[in-house]
């Protein structure tokens, strides 16, 4: 398994956390067992000491009872390893069972002081053997007087061996549990990440020509399904972008081919035979018109390309919109007069915006040119500038052919021309409104259109003041 695999890293993290958890649980379990064994041992020793002390008092016998082993068996369930019992009579010699046991007859200072006050004392005494002895010093009180001291004890060998066996069991089970958990974690991670593998295989198959493919979902609605939805949405946007790019390339090639074909044909005809200077002048004039058409088309394509790349830079300087309108309407008034269209000024307010003078002039020129182009003779084109709600509103309204409702969403697409516009045989590349939208958005504004078929259209451009 490669270490950079998410499956491997999840397994290692899971195994590491489980190992730490098992160690903590093992330490806690060991301490709890050790504490429990110590408490049970002390409780049993207390019971033995109470029973032996009571028996010594009730039988009026201060010494060693004959059935010490039976008393130990009653409280421990069996005679513990190396049981110890000792009777200390004040002023008398200590007597103990077994006689050959460890020498514990001498009381410690703490045990002696506690015994004098009638307080029992637990001690763990190390007498040089492998295992220490747990000893309880129990004072025997009769009529408020200390008559003797019972000392009972047992070796801690059983407790130590029990704890050792517990450590061995944990040492054997913990690695096994960790290995099983790691294997289960790896299988669980593999199953959980299997949708990622499927998405990866599908993504590798997707090429520019197969953008219609989509990633499969497991149907659980989990994070991986949400990731698949996000990637599918991205693929949809890419498919749309590629389709638009292909259409854009085809349309641009078509638009460039027409003037180039005309230009080539006129030059070839002019070169076939000797002609008068006037005829050469006509050919050159026509060629110049086609070159200007190509130049405008290429300039528009470059502007749109910069806009798509976010590189359409606008100068930010105060621009008088009334002055821009005068610059546009003066030359276009001649064009409108030739078509028999009245070009008028509507409501005009002196407004200033921060923008690029050249591009704003091109924006208004495109709108007015379109309006004149698709307005029949006898119609009217009106240009207005007014203050809106924090915006300067430029309105270009006409009484032309209008735009069908089903085509209004498409008029700002590149090279798009409605059926009515194509039937007018007015020429044009279909880039004018796309350029208008790009310039408006680069200025932080928006453009809207209101239109009724055969009644006319009104384009409104909103620019921040």
Order of alpha helices (4+ residues) and beta strands (2+ residues): alpha-alpha-beta-beta-alpha-beta-beta-beta-alpha-alpha-alpha-beta-alpha-beta-beta-alpha-beta-beta-alpha-alpha-beta-beta
